[in-house]
Amino acid sequence: MPTRASHLPHYVERTALQKLRDTPGLLAPHLMPAGPKTLSKMVEKTWIAPLAGSPVRYRITPEGEAALKAEIPTPRSAQARAR
């Protein structure tokens, strides 16, 4: 299976983004299964940002909302079965 494009969140990133969309300001431990490395990568991608004054609470950014809404391409074999 080909690797997913970096602008599309994988399962763990998507889960964290969905949690933050529903409850902004969650603590890092509540974003599991996303660990510290995943969260730092999401900050680098500007999908999430630490809340002011708290390095362990995060909020979703507009870029994170866009990544969450991005269409996930389906493999060709799945497209053929859908017809």
ABEGO torsion letter per residue (X at the ends): XBBBBAABBBAAAAAAAAAAAABBGBBAAAAOABBAAAAAAAAAAGABBBBBGBAABBBBBAAAAAAAABBBBBBAAAAAAAX
